[in-house]
Amino acid sequence: MNDFLVTKGKTPASISEFNKFFDDIDLNKDGYVDKAEMARFIKGYLYPNKQDNKQEDKIEEYVLKIFQKYDFNRNGSLDKRECLAMLDEILLNQGYGKTTIPQFNRFYAEFDINNDGFISKNECTGFVRKFLGGPQTV
């Protein structure tokens, strides 16, 4: 924390300031900052506007729901079969037919950023952002 403050031209934090800072992040008050608490802090730091935080929470919620529903083998990424099931359901729910091969190929070309044949949670976040009409950057 002090390194960060110094790089921003501010004075280092006192022990009591650091303790307050830590207590604000440690939401469950267990003496540790877990991944969810750190993610919430970073999100608040990057998106101080509450509306942005609500949008980010909504995006995160959709991504988690997608993975709960379509990550059939629970490996933490969506393979092509899992993505096809997701895309088919989205299109059918919007009144279109099943996913065509060109649609599927466009999806992969756009969202499989590292070209590994899988859609990670980060890559899925880009899809959800576009689907919701929000900003495309992570």
DSSP file (Angstrom, degrees, kcal/mol; ACC not computed):
  #  RESIDUE AA STRUCTURE BP1 BP2  ACC     N-H-->O    O-->H-N    N-H-->O    O-->H-N    TCO  KAPPA ALPHA  PHI   PSI    X-CA   Y-CA   Z-CA
    1    1 A M     >        0   0    0      0, 0.0     4,-2.5     0, 0.0     5,-0.2   0.000 360.0 360.0 360.0 -45.9    0.0    0.0    0.0
    2    2 A N  H  >  +     0   0    0      1,-0.2     4,-2.8     2,-0.2     5,-0.2   0.884 360.0  54.4 -63.9 -37.7    2.8    2.4    0.9
    3    3 A D  H  > S+     0   0    0      1,-0.2     4,-2.2     2,-0.2    -1,-0.2   0.924 110.1  47.9 -59.4 -43.0    4.6    1.7   -2.3
    4    4 A F  H  > S+     0   0    0      2,-0.2     4,-1.2     1,-0.2    -2,-0.2   0.934 111.9  48.7 -62.4 -47.1    1.4    2.6   -4.2
    5    5 A L  H  <>S+     0   0    0     -4,-2.5     5,-2.9     1,-0.2     3,-0.4   0.910 111.1  50.2 -60.8 -42.9    0.9    5.8   -2.2
    6    6 A V  H ><5S+     0   0    0     -4,-2.8     3,-1.8     1,-0.2    -1,-0.2   0.895 106.8  54.0 -64.6 -39.9    4.5    6.9   -2.7
    7    7 A T  H 3<5S+     0   0    0     -4,-2.2    -1,-0.2     1,-0.3    -2,-0.2   0.767 107.5  52.3 -66.3 -22.5    4.2    6.4   -6.5
    8    8 A K  T 3<5S-     0   0    0     -4,-1.2    -1,-0.3    -3,-0.4    -2,-0.2   0.307 123.5-107.0 -92.6   7.9    1.2    8.6   -6.5
    9    9 A G  T < 5S+     0   0    0     -3,-1.8     2,-0.2     1,-0.3    -3,-0.2   0.706  79.1 127.6  77.7  19.8    3.1   11.3   -4.7
   10   10 A K      < -     0   0    0     -5,-2.9    -1,-0.3    -6,-0.2    -2,-0.1  -0.681  64.6 -99.1-107.3 162.5    1.4   10.8   -1.3
   11   11 A T        -     0   0    0     -2,-0.2    -1,-0.1     1,-0.1    -3,-0.0  -0.487  48.6 -92.8 -77.6 149.3    2.8   10.2    2.1
   12   12 A P        -     0   0    0      0, 0.0     2,-0.2     0, 0.0    -1,-0.1  -0.211  47.1-103.3 -58.8 152.7    2.9    6.6    3.4
   13   13 A A        -     0   0    0      1,-0.1     2,-0.1    -3,-0.1   -11,-0.1  -0.482  29.3-122.7 -78.5 147.0    0.0    5.4    5.5
   14   14 A S     >  -     0   0    0     -2,-0.2     4,-2.6     1,-0.1     5,-0.2  -0.351  32.3-102.2 -76.9 168.6    0.2    5.2    9.2
   15   15 A I  H  > S+     0   0    0      1,-0.2     4,-2.7     2,-0.2     5,-0.2   0.906 124.6  49.8 -60.2 -41.8   -0.5    1.8   10.9
   16   16 A S  H  > S+     0   0    0      2,-0.2     4,-2.0     1,-0.2    -1,-0.2   0.883 110.7  49.8 -67.4 -36.2   -4.0    3.0   11.9
   17   17 A E  H  > S+     0   0    0      2,-0.2     4,-2.4     1,-0.2    -2,-0.2   0.911 112.1  48.1 -65.6 -41.8   -4.7    4.1    8.3
   18   18 A F  H  X S+     0   0    0     -4,-2.6     4,-2.9     2,-0.2    -2,-0.2   0.924 110.1  51.9 -64.2 -43.4   -3.6    0.8    7.0
   19   19 A N  H  X S+     0   0    0     -4,-2.7     4,-2.6     2,-0.2    -1,-0.2   0.894 111.0  47.6 -60.7 -40.1   -5.7   -1.1    9.5
   20   20 A K  H  X S+     0   0    0     -4,-2.0     4,-2.2     2,-0.2    -1,-0.2   0.929 111.9  50.3 -65.8 -44.2   -8.8    0.9    8.5
   21   21 A F  H  X S+     0   0    0     -4,-2.4     4,-1.3     1,-0.2    -2,-0.2   0.930 112.9  46.3 -57.4 -47.5   -8.0    0.3    4.9
   22   22 A F  H  X S+     0   0    0     -4,-2.9     4,-2.9     1,-0.2     3,-0.4   0.911 110.6  52.5 -63.6 -43.9   -7.6   -3.4    5.5
   23   23 A D  H  < S+     0   0    0     -4,-2.6    -1,-0.2     1,-0.2    -2,-0.2   0.851 105.9  55.1 -61.9 -34.5  -10.8   -3.6    7.6
   24   24 A D  H  < S+     0   0    0     -4,-2.2    -1,-0.2     1,-0.2    -2,-0.2   0.833 114.6  39.5 -67.6 -31.3  -12.7   -1.9    4.7
   25   25 A I  H  < S+     0   0    0     -4,-1.3     2,-2.0    -3,-0.4    -2,-0.2   0.863 100.0  75.0 -84.3 -39.3  -11.6   -4.6    2.3
   26   26 A D    ><  +     0   0    0     -4,-2.9     3,-1.2     1,-0.2    -1,-0.2  -0.508  61.5 172.3 -77.5  79.8  -11.9   -7.6    4.7
   27   27 A L  T 3  S+     0   0    0     -2,-2.0    -1,-0.2     1,-0.3     6,-0.1   0.831  74.4  45.7 -65.1 -35.9  -15.7   -7.7    4.5
   28   28 A N  T 3  S-     0   0    0      4,-0.2    -1,-0.3    -3,-0.2    -2,-0.1   0.443 103.0-132.2 -89.5   2.2  -16.2  -10.9    6.5
   29   29 A K    <   +     0   0    0     -3,-1.2    -2,-0.1    -6,-0.2     4,-0.1   0.819  63.2 134.6  55.7  38.7  -13.7   -9.7    9.2
   30   30 A D  S    S-     0   0    0      2,-0.4    -1,-0.1     0, 0.0     3,-0.1   0.418  78.1-107.5 -95.1   2.2  -11.8  -13.0    9.2
   31   31 A G  S    S+     0   0    0      1,-0.3     2,-0.3    -5,-0.1    -8,-0.0   0.485  92.0  87.9  87.7   2.6   -8.4  -11.3    9.1
   32   32 A Y  S    S-     0   0    0    -10,-0.0     2,-0.7    -6,-0.0    -2,-0.4  -0.944  71.3-133.9-131.2 152.4   -7.7  -12.3    5.5
   33   33 A V        -     0   0    0     -2,-0.3    -7,-0.1    -3,-0.1     2,-0.1  -0.923  31.4-164.2-105.5 109.2   -8.5  -10.7    2.1
   34   34 A D     >  -     0   0    0     -2,-0.7     4,-2.5     1,-0.1     5,-0.2  -0.248  36.0 -92.1 -85.6 179.0   -9.9  -13.5   -0.1
   35   35 A K  H  > S+     0   0    0      1,-0.2     4,-2.9     2,-0.2     5,-0.2   0.896 124.6  49.9 -59.6 -43.4  -10.3  -13.4   -3.9
   36   36 A A  H  > S+     0   0    0      2,-0.2     4,-2.3     1,-0.2    -1,-0.2   0.905 112.2  47.3 -65.4 -40.4  -13.8  -12.1   -3.8
   37   37 A E  H  > S+     0   0    0      2,-0.2     4,-2.1     1,-0.2    -1,-0.2   0.907 114.3  47.0 -66.2 -41.4  -13.0   -9.3   -1.4
   38   38 A M  H  X S+     0   0    0     -4,-2.5     4,-2.9     2,-0.2     5,-0.2   0.907 111.6  51.1 -67.2 -40.9  -10.0   -8.3   -3.4
   39   39 A A  H  X S+     0   0    0     -4,-2.9     4,-2.7    -5,-0.2    -2,-0.2   0.914 110.4  49.4 -61.8 -42.3  -12.0   -8.4   -6.7
   40   40 A R  H  X S+     0   0    0     -4,-2.3     4,-2.2     2,-0.2    -1,-0.2   0.902 112.5  48.1 -63.7 -40.8  -14.7   -6.2   -5.1
   41   41 A F  H  X S+     0   0    0     -4,-2.1     4,-2.2     2,-0.2    -2,-0.2   0.943 113.5  46.1 -64.0 -47.6  -12.0   -3.8   -4.0
   42   42 A I  H  X S+     0   0    0     -4,-2.9     4,-3.1     1,-0.2     5,-0.3   0.906 111.9  51.8 -63.6 -41.4  -10.3   -3.7   -7.4
   43   43 A K  H  X S+     0   0    0     -4,-2.7     4,-2.8    -5,-0.2    -1,-0.2   0.917 111.1  47.9 -60.6 -43.4  -13.6   -3.3   -9.1
   44   44 A G  H  < S+     0   0    0     -4,-2.2    -1,-0.2     2,-0.2    -2,-0.2   0.849 113.5  48.1 -65.4 -34.2  -14.5   -0.4   -6.8
   45   45 A Y  H  < S+     0   0    0     -4,-2.2    -2,-0.2     1,-0.2    -1,-0.2   0.916 117.8  39.7 -71.5 -44.2  -11.1    1.2   -7.5
   46   46 A L  H  < S+     0   0    0     -4,-3.1    -2,-0.2     1,-0.3    -3,-0.2   0.835 129.0  31.5 -74.6 -32.5  -11.3    0.8  -11.3
   47   47 A Y     <  +     0   0    0     -4,-2.8     6,-0.3    -5,-0.3    -1,-0.3  -0.663  65.5 166.3-126.4  74.1  -15.0    1.7  -11.4
   48   48 A P        +     0   0    0      0, 0.0     2,-0.4     0, 0.0    -1,-0.1   0.731  54.3  93.0 -65.3 -20.0  -15.7    4.2   -8.6
   49   49 A N  S >> S-     0   0    0      1,-0.2     4,-1.7    -3,-0.1     3,-0.6  -0.622  76.2-141.4 -74.5 125.0  -19.0    5.2  -10.2
   50   50 A K  H 3> S+     0   0    0     -2,-0.4     4,-2.3     1,-0.3     5,-0.2   0.821 100.0  59.3 -59.7 -32.7  -21.7    2.9   -8.5
   51   51 A Q  H 3> S+     0   0    0      1,-0.2     4,-2.2     2,-0.2    -1,-0.3   0.912 104.8  50.1 -62.5 -41.2  -23.5    2.6  -11.8
   52   52 A D  H <> S+     0   0    0     -3,-0.6     4,-2.7     1,-0.2    -1,-0.2   0.906 109.3  51.8 -61.9 -41.2  -20.4    1.0  -13.4
   53   53 A N  H  X S+     0   0    0     -4,-1.7     4,-2.7    -6,-0.3    -2,-0.2   0.896 108.2  51.1 -63.2 -39.8  -20.1   -1.4  -10.4
   54   54 A K  H  X S+     0   0    0     -4,-2.3     4,-2.2     2,-0.2    -1,-0.2   0.915 111.5  47.7 -63.4 -42.0  -23.7   -2.4  -10.9
   55   55 A Q  H  X S+     0   0    0     -4,-2.2     4,-2.4     2,-0.2    -2,-0.2   0.917 112.5  48.8 -64.3 -43.4  -23.1   -3.1  -14.6
   56   56 A E  H  X S+     0   0    0     -4,-2.7     4,-2.7     2,-0.2    -2,-0.2   0.898 110.8  50.5 -64.1 -40.5  -19.9   -5.1  -13.7
   57   57 A D  H  X S+     0   0    0     -4,-2.7     4,-2.4     2,-0.2    -1,-0.2   0.897 110.6  49.9 -62.5 -40.1  -21.8   -7.1  -11.1
   58   58 A K  H  X S+     0   0    0     -4,-2.2     4,-2.3     2,-0.2    -2,-0.2   0.912 111.6  47.8 -65.0 -43.6  -24.5   -7.9  -13.7
   59   59 A I  H  X S+     0   0    0     -4,-2.4     4,-2.5     2,-0.2    -2,-0.2   0.935 112.4  49.0 -62.3 -47.3  -21.9   -9.0  -16.2
   60   60 A E  H  X S+     0   0    0     -4,-2.7     4,-2.4     1,-0.2    -2,-0.2   0.895 110.2  51.9 -60.2 -40.8  -20.1  -11.2  -13.6
   61   61 A E  H  X S+     0   0    0     -4,-2.4     4,-2.2     2,-0.2    -1,-0.2   0.918 110.2  48.2 -62.7 -44.6  -23.5  -12.7  -12.6
   62   62 A Y  H  X S+     0   0    0     -4,-2.3     4,-2.6     2,-0.2    -2,-0.2   0.913 110.7  50.9 -63.1 -43.1  -24.3  -13.6  -16.3
   63   63 A V  H  X S+     0   0    0     -4,-2.5     4,-2.4     1,-0.2    -2,-0.2   0.927 110.6  49.1 -61.8 -44.4  -20.9  -15.1  -16.9
   64   64 A L  H  X S+     0   0    0     -4,-2.4     4,-2.3     1,-0.2    -1,-0.2   0.906 111.5  49.4 -61.6 -41.1  -21.2  -17.3  -13.7
   65   65 A K  H  X S+     0   0    0     -4,-2.2     4,-2.1     2,-0.2     5,-0.2   0.902 109.3  52.4 -64.5 -40.9  -24.7  -18.4  -14.8
   66   66 A I  H  X S+     0   0    0     -4,-2.6     4,-3.1     1,-0.2     5,-0.4   0.936 112.4  44.7 -59.8 -46.6  -23.4  -19.3  -18.3
   67   67 A F  H  X S+     0   0    0     -4,-2.4     4,-1.5     1,-0.2    -1,-0.2   0.862 111.4  52.7 -69.5 -35.0  -20.7  -21.4  -16.8
   68   68 A Q  H  < S+     0   0    0     -4,-2.3    -1,-0.2    -5,-0.2    -2,-0.2   0.889 119.6  35.6 -64.1 -37.3  -23.0  -23.1  -14.3
   69   69 A K  H  < S+     0   0    0     -4,-2.1    -2,-0.2    -5,-0.2    -1,-0.2   0.876 130.0  26.1 -85.0 -39.7  -25.4  -24.0  -17.1
   70   70 A Y  H  < S+     0   0    0     -4,-3.1     2,-2.3    -5,-0.2     3,-0.2   0.609  90.0  90.7-109.7 -14.0  -23.1  -24.8  -20.1
   71   71 A D    ><  +     0   0    0     -4,-1.5     3,-1.5    -5,-0.4    -1,-0.1  -0.518  54.0 172.4 -81.1  75.5  -19.7  -25.9  -18.7
   72   72 A F  T 3  S+     0   0    0     -2,-2.3    -1,-0.2     1,-0.3     6,-0.1   0.834  73.9  41.9 -58.4 -39.3  -20.9  -29.5  -18.7
   73   73 A N  T 3  S-     0   0    0     -3,-0.2    -1,-0.3     4,-0.2    -2,-0.1   0.430 102.9-131.4 -92.1   2.1  -17.6  -31.0  -17.8
   74   74 A R    <   +     0   0    0     -3,-1.5    -2,-0.1    -7,-0.2     4,-0.1   0.839  61.8 136.8  54.9  40.3  -16.8  -28.3  -15.2
   75   75 A N  S    S-     0   0    0      2,-0.4    -1,-0.1     0, 0.0     3,-0.1   0.419  75.3-107.4 -95.8   2.1  -13.3  -27.7  -16.5
   76   76 A G  S    S+     0   0    0      1,-0.2    45,-0.5    -9,-0.1     2,-0.3   0.513  92.2  71.1  88.5   4.2  -13.6  -23.9  -16.2
   77   77 A S  S    S-     0   0    0     43,-0.1     2,-0.6   -10,-0.1    -2,-0.4  -0.971  78.7-115.8-145.6 161.3  -13.9  -23.2  -19.9
   78   78 A L  B     -A  119   0A   0     41,-2.6    41,-2.4    -2,-0.3    -7,-0.1  -0.874  26.5-156.8-102.1 121.6  -16.4  -23.7  -22.7
   79   79 A D     >  -     0   0    0     -2,-0.6     4,-2.5    39,-0.2     5,-0.2  -0.268  39.8 -89.8 -83.6-179.0  -15.5  -26.0  -25.5
   80   80 A K  H  > S+     0   0    0     37,-0.4     4,-2.3     1,-0.2     5,-0.2   0.872 126.9  51.3 -64.2 -37.9  -17.1  -25.8  -28.9
   81   81 A R  H  > S+     0   0    0      2,-0.2     4,-1.9     1,-0.2    -1,-0.2   0.915 112.2  46.9 -64.5 -42.2  -19.9  -28.3  -28.0
   82   82 A E  H  > S+     0   0    0      2,-0.2     4,-1.9     1,-0.2    -2,-0.2   0.892 112.6  49.9 -66.7 -39.9  -20.8  -26.3  -24.9
   83   83 A C  H  X S+     0   0    0     -4,-2.5     4,-3.1     2,-0.2     5,-0.2   0.884 107.4  54.5 -65.9 -38.5  -20.7  -23.0  -26.8
   84   84 A L  H  X S+     0   0    0     -4,-2.3     4,-2.8     1,-0.2    15,-0.2   0.918 107.4  50.0 -61.7 -42.9  -22.9  -24.4  -29.5
   85   85 A A  H  X S+     0   0    0     -4,-1.9     4,-2.0     2,-0.2    -1,-0.2   0.913 113.4  46.9 -61.0 -42.2  -25.5  -25.3  -26.8
   86   86 A M  H  X S+     0   0    0     -4,-1.9     4,-2.3     2,-0.2    -2,-0.2   0.950 114.5  45.3 -64.4 -50.2  -25.3  -21.8  -25.4
   87   87 A L  H  X S+     0   0    0     -4,-3.1     4,-2.8     1,-0.2     5,-0.3   0.899 111.0  53.6 -63.5 -41.3  -25.6  -20.0  -28.8
   88   88 A D  H  X S+     0   0    0     -4,-2.8     4,-2.8    -5,-0.2     5,-0.2   0.933 110.8  46.6 -57.7 -46.2  -28.4  -22.3  -29.9
   89   89 A E  H  X S+     0   0    0     -4,-2.0     4,-2.5    -5,-0.2    -2,-0.2   0.907 112.2  50.1 -65.2 -40.9  -30.4  -21.4  -26.8
   90   90 A I  H  X S+     0   0    0     -4,-2.3     4,-1.1     2,-0.2    -2,-0.2   0.948 114.7  43.8 -61.7 -48.4  -29.7  -17.7  -27.1
   91   91 A L  H  <>S+     0   0    0     -4,-2.8     5,-2.8     1,-0.2     3,-0.4   0.917 114.0  49.6 -65.2 -43.2  -30.8  -17.6  -30.7
   92   92 A L  H ><5S+     0   0    0     -4,-2.8     3,-1.5    -5,-0.3    -1,-0.2   0.895 108.4  53.7 -63.0 -39.6  -33.9  -19.8  -30.1
   93   93 A N  H 3<5S+     0   0    0     -4,-2.5    -1,-0.2     1,-0.3    -2,-0.2   0.761 107.7  51.9 -65.5 -24.2  -34.9  -17.6  -27.2
   94   94 A Q  T 3<5S-     0   0    0     -4,-1.1    -1,-0.3    -3,-0.4    -2,-0.2   0.324 125.7-101.8 -94.7   7.5  -34.7  -14.6  -29.5
   95   95 A G  T < 5S+     0   0    0     -3,-1.5    -3,-0.2     1,-0.3     2,-0.2   0.619  83.7 119.4  87.2  12.6  -36.9  -16.3  -32.1
   96   96 A Y      < -     0   0    0     -5,-2.8    -1,-0.3     1,-0.2     3,-0.1  -0.531  64.7-101.3-101.3 172.2  -34.2  -17.4  -34.5
   97   97 A G        -     0   0    0      1,-0.2    -1,-0.2    -2,-0.2     3,-0.1  -0.122  57.5 -61.3 -78.6-175.6  -33.2  -20.8  -35.7
   98   98 A K  S    S-     0   0    0      1,-0.2    -1,-0.2    -7,-0.1     2,-0.1  -0.184  72.3 -74.8 -64.9 163.6  -30.3  -22.8  -34.4
   99   99 A T        -     0   0    0    -15,-0.2     2,-0.2    -3,-0.1    -1,-0.2  -0.354  47.8-140.6 -62.5 131.5  -26.8  -21.5  -34.8
  100  100 A T     >  -     0   0    0     -3,-0.1     4,-2.6     1,-0.1     5,-0.2  -0.509  24.2-109.0 -87.4 163.5  -25.4  -21.8  -38.4
  101  101 A I  H  > S+     0   0    0      1,-0.2     4,-2.7     2,-0.2     5,-0.2   0.921 120.0  50.3 -60.5 -44.6  -21.8  -22.8  -39.1
  102  102 A P  H  > S+     0   0    0      0, 0.0     4,-2.3     0, 0.0    -1,-0.2   0.908 111.5  48.8 -60.8 -39.6  -20.9  -19.2  -40.3
  103  103 A Q  H  > S+     0   0    0      2,-0.2     4,-2.4     1,-0.2    -2,-0.2   0.935 112.8  48.0 -62.6 -45.0  -22.5  -17.7  -37.1
  104  104 A F  H  X S+     0   0    0     -4,-2.6     4,-2.3     1,-0.2    -1,-0.2   0.916 111.7  49.2 -62.1 -44.3  -20.5  -20.2  -34.9
  105  105 A N  H  X S+     0   0    0     -4,-2.7     4,-2.5     1,-0.2    -1,-0.2   0.880 110.5  50.8 -64.6 -38.3  -17.3  -19.5  -36.7
  106  106 A R  H  X S+     0   0    0     -4,-2.3     4,-2.2     2,-0.2     5,-0.2   0.914 108.6  53.1 -63.5 -42.5  -17.8  -15.7  -36.3
  107  107 A F  H  X S+     0   0    0     -4,-2.4     4,-2.8     1,-0.2     5,-0.4   0.953 112.7  43.1 -56.7 -51.1  -18.4  -16.2  -32.6
  108  108 A Y  H  X S+     0   0    0     -4,-2.3     4,-2.0     1,-0.2    -1,-0.2   0.898 111.4  54.2 -65.0 -39.7  -15.2  -18.1  -32.2
  109  109 A A  H  < S+     0   0    0     -4,-2.5    -1,-0.2     1,-0.2    -2,-0.2   0.869 117.4  37.7 -61.4 -35.5  -13.2  -15.7  -34.4
  110  110 A E  H  < S+     0   0    0     -4,-2.2    -2,-0.2    -5,-0.2    -1,-0.2   0.878 127.5  28.5 -83.9 -39.1  -14.3  -12.8  -32.2
  111  111 A F  H  < S+     0   0    0     -4,-2.8     2,-1.8    -5,-0.2     3,-0.2   0.664  95.9  79.9-107.7 -17.1  -14.3  -14.3  -28.7
  112  112 A D    ><  +     0   0    0     -4,-2.0     3,-1.8    -5,-0.4    -1,-0.2  -0.576  61.1 174.2 -86.1  75.4  -11.7  -17.0  -28.6
  113  113 A I  T 3  S+     0   0    0     -2,-1.8    -1,-0.2     1,-0.3     6,-0.1   0.845  73.2  40.8 -55.8 -43.7   -9.0  -14.3  -28.2
  114  114 A N  T 3  S-     0   0    0     -3,-0.2    -1,-0.3     4,-0.2    -2,-0.1   0.371 103.6-128.6 -91.7   6.5   -6.1  -16.7  -27.6
  115  115 A N    <   +     0   0    0     -3,-1.8    -2,-0.1    -7,-0.2     4,-0.1   0.827  65.0 134.6  54.2  38.3   -7.3  -19.2  -30.3
  116  116 A D  S    S-     0   0    0      2,-0.4    -1,-0.1     0, 0.0     3,-0.1   0.437  76.5-109.5 -95.8   1.1   -7.0  -22.2  -28.0
  117  117 A G  S    S+     0   0    0      1,-0.3   -37,-0.4    -5,-0.1     2,-0.3   0.520  89.8  90.0  86.1   4.7  -10.4  -23.6  -29.0
  118  118 A F  S    S-     0   0    0    -39,-0.1     2,-0.7   -10,-0.1    -2,-0.4  -0.934  71.2-131.2-131.4 154.1  -12.0  -22.8  -25.7
  119  119 A I  B     -A   78   0A   0    -41,-2.4   -41,-2.6    -2,-0.3    -7,-0.1  -0.934  27.6-158.4-106.3 114.1  -13.9  -19.8  -24.3
  120  120 A S     >  -     0   0    0     -2,-0.7     4,-2.6   -43,-0.2     5,-0.2  -0.262  34.3-100.5 -80.4 173.6  -12.5  -18.8  -20.9
  121  121 A K  H  > S+     0   0    0    -45,-0.5     4,-1.9     2,-0.2     5,-0.1   0.893 125.5  51.1 -63.6 -38.3  -14.5  -16.8  -18.3
  122  122 A N  H  > S+     0   0    0      2,-0.2     4,-1.3     1,-0.2    -1,-0.2   0.917 111.8  46.2 -64.5 -42.2  -12.5  -13.7  -19.4
  123  123 A E  H  > S+     0   0    0      1,-0.2     4,-1.4     2,-0.2    -2,-0.2   0.886 111.1  52.7 -66.9 -37.5  -13.4  -14.3  -23.0
  124  124 A C  H  X S+     0   0    0     -4,-2.6     4,-2.8     1,-0.2    -1,-0.2   0.846 101.5  61.0 -65.4 -33.5  -17.0  -15.0  -22.1
  125  125 A T  H  X S+     0   0    0     -4,-1.9     4,-2.7     1,-0.2    -1,-0.2   0.900 102.0  52.3 -59.2 -40.8  -17.0  -11.6  -20.2
  126  126 A G  H  X S+     0   0    0     -4,-1.3     4,-2.1     2,-0.2    -1,-0.2   0.895 109.9  49.0 -61.5 -40.2  -16.3   -9.9  -23.6
  127  127 A F  H  X S+     0   0    0     -4,-1.4     4,-2.8     2,-0.2    -2,-0.2   0.935 111.8  47.7 -63.5 -47.1  -19.2  -11.7  -25.1
  128  128 A V  H  X S+     0   0    0     -4,-2.8     4,-2.6     1,-0.2     6,-0.2   0.901 109.9  53.4 -63.7 -40.5  -21.6  -10.8  -22.3
  129  129 A R  H  X>S+     0   0    0     -4,-2.7     5,-2.6     1,-0.2     4,-0.8   0.935 113.1  43.4 -57.7 -46.0  -20.4   -7.1  -22.5
  130  130 A K  H ><5S+     0   0    0     -4,-2.1     3,-0.5     3,-0.2    -2,-0.2   0.915 113.2  51.5 -66.8 -42.2  -21.2   -7.1  -26.2
  131  131 A F  H 3<5S+     0   0    0     -4,-2.8    -1,-0.2     1,-0.2    -2,-0.2   0.866 114.1  43.7 -62.3 -38.0  -24.5   -8.9  -25.8
  132  132 A L  H 3<5S-     0   0    0     -4,-2.6    -1,-0.2    -5,-0.2    -2,-0.2   0.566 113.6-118.9 -84.7  -9.5  -25.5   -6.4  -23.1
  133  133 A G  T <<5 +     0   0    0     -4,-0.8    -3,-0.2    -3,-0.5    -4,-0.1   0.729  67.7 135.5  80.3  21.3  -24.3   -3.4  -25.1
  134  134 A G      < -     0   0    0     -5,-2.6    -1,-0.2    -6,-0.2     2,-0.0  -0.229  65.3 -58.0 -92.7-175.2  -21.7   -2.3  -22.5
  135  135 A P        -     0   0    0      0, 0.0    -1,-0.2     0, 0.0    -2,-0.0  -0.358  43.6-141.5 -64.4 144.2  -18.1   -1.3  -22.9
  136  136 A Q        +     0   0    0     -3,-0.1     2,-0.1    -7,-0.1    -6,-0.1   0.652  69.1  94.8 -85.6 -16.9  -15.9   -3.9  -24.5
  137  137 A T              0   0    0      1,-0.1     0, 0.0    -8,-0.1     0, 0.0  -0.471 360.0 360.0 -81.2 148.4  -12.8   -3.5  -22.4
  138  138 A V              0   0    0     -2,-0.1    -1,-0.1     0, 0.0    -2,-0.0   0.430 360.0 360.0 -87.7 360.0  -12.1   -5.6  -19.4
